[in-house]
Structure formats: structure tokens, C-alpha cells
Amino acid sequence: MEDKVNFSETVEFLRSVIRRKTGFLRELEEYAKLHHIPIIQPESAALMRVLVKLHKPEKILEAGTAIGYSACILSDAMDGSGIIDTIEIDEDMAEMAKRNIKAMGYDKTIRVILGDALEVMECLSSSYDMIFLDAAKGQYNEYLKHALRLLRPGGLLVSDNVLYKGLVAQKDKVQHKHRTIAVKLREYIENICSDERLETSIIPVGDGMAISFKKGD
């Protein structure tokens, strides 16, 4: 039997049994699907909610806002408390995210920062309890040094889409148009798994999620 990162039957089963959000969050899911906007997948969102409930972060940094869906998921899991800084490079998307966040009533706890995630992270100096990487996959290695600087000891670094449709594991079989990102993500996985400052687990949920715990200094 051929190995796959996620059998479609498994994904369909998981999505049929996990508790899905209703109301405006569900409307955002449908909007993203209709307009082909990439957002965190339902099974990955469920995992993020559990991580937030367990870890209880007071301050979160997110790279990659899109329409604000994942930031709202995180804030909802935080019961609307704490602070989330989320970075989006596209001005129109950032404005849409602000509207969606306000509609959810989280505009006092979620701050949308317009700019390139790498450039913004370079300028940040405050520490975070949790960092969620969901921006340009080809730059994850560049994000990493800043994420490690900004993440407090005992904090969580969560990286989405690290298996890239299973292409990261295929090596020489990857089509040319996907090869660069697949190679960079493979390097990223190797980096976070070998870094002595981190304890990392790669979970084949959604498009692959890496969860890294930063050890104490």
C-alpha cells in the first residue's frame, strides 16, 4: 500500500467529527473557500485551539493574517483575553482582516500589522508566549532566528504547512515549480528538529504542522 501524508478518507472523517465553529467564523470559512484564500484547515484549527487551551498564552505573534480567520480562532480559544499581533503583507487583505476581527469583537485584543513578516519580525523586541508561522513558506528559515529571539523560554513555536502537500518527503520526485519551497521546508524541518533549544514534533494534520517547545535558558 502506498504511503501518504494524509489519506483523503482520514481527512474527511476528521472533518466530519471535529466540532466546527458556527456563525461568523463559519462564514469566513465559506468565504475563503469561495474566493480561494488559503486559511488554516479545520483539523489544524482544532489542534491550535487545544494548544492554546493547554498552554494558556497571554501574548501571541502570528505571521500571515490573510482574512483574520486563524487570529480569531486563537483569540476565541483565549476567551477573548490576551493580545495577538498578526502580520499581513497585502494591504487589501489586512483591511479585510481588520473588518472581520472587529465583527468578531476582537479588535481590542488583535492588532493587525501591515508589512512583510520578516521585516516586521526584525523590528519587534517584546517577547511572546506563542508564535504561529503561516506566511511565505519559502522564508520559514529566515523567520526562525527571529522567532527564537522573540519567543520566551517555555513558549511554543507552531509552524503550519510544513509538509507542503506531502512534497517535502518526495525529494527528487517534486516538480520544478514546487521544488524550491519543498527543499526549503525540508531544511526548516531539519533545523527545528536538530536545534538544541527546541523540542519539536511534526504532526501530519492538515498540510503538516510542526510544534516546537522552547527550552528554558
N, C-alpha and C positions, 0 to 999 in steps of 0.2 A: 504493500500500500504506500502510495506517495505521501511523504511528509509535507505538511503545510503549516504555516504560522497559525492560521485560524481556519477551520473548516466552516463553510458558509452555513451549514446546518447548526453548528455550535453557536455562531453569532446570532442566527435567527432565534434560537432557543433562548439565549441570554436576553435578547431584547424583548422577548415575549413574557419573561418572568420578572425582570427587574422593575422596580417601581419608577414609573416615568412621571416627570413633572407635568402638571396641567396648567391651565391658564396662560398667562403671557409667555412664560418660558417655553411652553409647548408651541405657541405661535411663532416664537423665534426659531425653533427647530424647523418648523414648516417653511418659514421664510428663507432660511439658509438653504434648505433642500431645493426649493423652487428656483432660487437665484444662484445656485451652485457656489455658495460661500462655505468654505471649509470651517466647521466648528468641531469641538470635541465630541467624539462619538458617545452614544448613550451609555454603553457599558464602561467606558473610560470616565464619564461624568459620575457614574455611580461610585467608582473606585475613589475618585477625587473627594467626593462627599464623605466617604468613610475615613479617608486620610485626614481630612480637616477635623472631623469629629474626634478622632483619636489623638491627633497632635495638638489640637486647640491653638493654632497660631493666632497671634494678635496683629501681625503685620505681614502681608503677602505682596510679593512682586511678581507680576505676570508680564512676559514678553510675548506680544501677539494678542491684541484685543479683539480684532475682527468686529463683529456686531455687538460685542459685550456679553455674549451668552455665557462663556465659561466664568467670567468675572462675577456675573450674577449667581451662577451655580455656587461659586466659592463663598460669596457673601451670604447666600441663603443658608449654606452649611454652617457659617459662623453666626447664624441667627441675627444677621444684620449688624453685628458689632465688629470692632476691629477696623483695620484700614487695609485697603487694597490699592496699590499703584499698578496700573496696567498701561503698557506702551503699544502704540499703534502708529505705523508709518504712513498709512493712507489717510489723508485729511477727511475725505468724504466718509470713509468707514468709521473714523474716530468720532465724527459728528453724529452718525447714526448710533454708535455705541452710547454716546452721552444721552441721547434721547431715550434709548431703551433702558439704560441704567436709571434714569430719572423716572421712567414709567414704572419701574420695579420698586421705586422708593429708596434706592441705594446711592443716590447722588451725594449724600453726605459722607459716605464711607468708601466709595470707589472714586479714585482720581484717574482720569484718562490723560496720559501724557503723549502728546503728538511728537513723533520723531522716530529716527532709526533706533532700533532696540540696542544695538551695540554702542552707538554714540551716547544714548541716554544712560546706559548702564555705566559707561566710563565716567560720567559726571556725578553719579549717585555716591553718597558716602554713608547714609544711615544703614543700619543692619535690618535684616528681615528674618522672620521665623520660618518662612517657606517661600521658595521661588519656583514658579511654573514656567517652563520654556515651551512655547508653542508658536514660535515665529519662524523665520527663514531657517530651514533645516540644514542648509549648507554652511551656516555660521555657528552651529552649536559649539564647536571647539573654541571659537572666539568668545562666545558668551561665557564659557565655562570659567575662565580665570576671574572674570568679574563676578560671576555668581558665587564662586568660592570666597571672594573677598567680602561680598555683601551678606552672605548667609552666616548667621550666628552659629556657634558651636551647639550641636543638638538640633539644628534646623534640618528641613527637608528640601532637597532639590528634586523636582519632578519634571521629567523631560518627555514630551509626547511625540508620537510618530517616529520613534527611533528605529523601528523595523522596516519602515517605508515599503508597505505592501509586500513584505517578505523579500524584497530585492536585496536588502543588506546581507542576507545569508547566501545569496546566489553567486557572489563573486564574478567569475568570468562570463556568466550567462546573462548578465544585465545588459539591456540595450544601451546604446551610446548616450541617448538623451537623458537617461536616468543614472548613468554610471558615476558621474562626479558626486552627486548627492549621496548615492549609496556608499561610495568609498569614504566620504567624509563622515557619514553617520557611523560606519564601521569603526573608523578611527576614534570617534567620540565615545562609542560604547567601550572600546578598549581602554580609553583614557579614564573614564569614570569607574571602570571595574578594577583598574590597577592602581588608582590614586590612593595612597595610604591614608589620606584624610577622610575618605569616604567608605561607607558600607553600601554596596549597590545591589539591587535586584532588578532584573529585566523581566517584565511581565508581558506575555503575548496577548494583551487585551486591547481592543480597538486596533490601532495601527502600530501597537507596541509602545509600552510605557516604561521608562526607567525611573526607579525610586531610589534616591541616594540620601543616606543619613550622614550628616557631617559630624565627625567625632569631635570631642572636646579638645581644646588646645593643651 
